[in-house]
Amino acid sequence: MPQTAPSTLDPGETRAKIEKVIELIRPAVQADGGDLEFVDITPTGIVRIRFHGACVGCPSSTITLQTGIERNLKAHVPGIMGVEAVE
C-alpha cells in the first residue's frame, strides 16, 4: 500500500508523531554522547534532522540516520519518504 503524502495529513499531527519517535530514539543516541534535533519536514516527506555532540562528524551517524531514525519514522509516521541530516 503506498504511503500517504504528508501534505494530505494534518501537519501538527505529523510533527507530533515525528517528535514522539525522536524522543524514543534520543536516549540511545545520548548514551553515546550525542543528541539529535528534529528541524523540519519538507512537502515531499523528507524529515530533516540535526545531530549534536559526538554525532557531529561521527562515521556511524549515517548508519544511525538510515537504519535507526529513518526506519522508525517510516514505520510509525505515514508519509515519511526519507530522512536527511542538516547542519
C-alpha positions in Angstrom: 0.0 0.0 0.0 1.5 3.4 -1.0 2.3 5.9 1.7 0.1 9.0 2.1 1.8 12.2 1.1 2.5 14.4 4.1 0.6 17.3 2.5 -2.7 15.4 2.9 -2.1 14.8 6.6 -2.6 17.2 9.5 0.8 19.0 9.7 0.5 19.3 13.5 -0.3 15.6 13.9 2.6 14.6 11.6 5.1 16.8 13.5 3.9 15.4 16.9 4.3 11.9 15.7 7.8 12.7 14.4 8.7 14.3 17.7 7.4 11.2 19.6 9.6 8.8 17.6 12.6 11.0 18.0 12.0 11.2 21.8 12.1 7.3 21.9 15.3 7.2 19.9 17.1 10.1 21.7 18.2 8.1 24.9 20.2 5.6 22.8 21.9 8.5 20.9 22.6 10.4 24.1 24.1 7.2 25.7 26.8 7.5 23.0 27.5 11.2 23.8 25.3 12.7 21.0 21.9 14.1 20.5 19.5 14.8 17.7 17.0 17.5 16.9 14.0 17.5 14.6 14.4 20.5 12.3 11.7 20.3 9.7 9.7 18.1 7.3 9.7 19.0 3.6 6.5 19.0 1.5 7.9 15.8 -0.2 8.1 13.9 3.1 11.8 14.2 3.9 12.5 14.7 7.6 15.4 17.0 8.4 17.5 16.1 11.5 20.4 17.9 13.1 23.0 16.0 15.0 24.7 17.4 18.1 27.6 16.4 20.3 29.5 13.2 19.5 27.3 12.6 16.5 28.7 15.5 14.6 31.3 14.1 12.2 30.9 10.5 13.5 31.1 8.0 10.7 28.3 5.9 12.4 25.8 8.8 12.3 24.9 8.0 8.7 24.1 4.4 9.7 22.1 5.7 12.7 20.2 8.1 10.4 19.3 5.5 7.9 18.8 2.3 9.9 17.6 3.7 13.1 15.9 7.0 12.6 14.6 6.7 9.1 13.3 3.1 9.6 11.5 4.0 12.8 9.9 7.2 11.3 8.7 5.3 8.2 7.2 2.6 10.3 5.4 4.9 12.7 4.6 8.1 10.7 2.6 7.9 7.4 4.0 9.8 4.5 7.7 9.8 5.6 9.8 9.3 2.5 13.2 9.7 4.0 15.5 11.4 6.4 18.4 13.7 5.9 20.9 15.4 8.2 21.3 19.1 8.1 23.9 21.4 9.7 
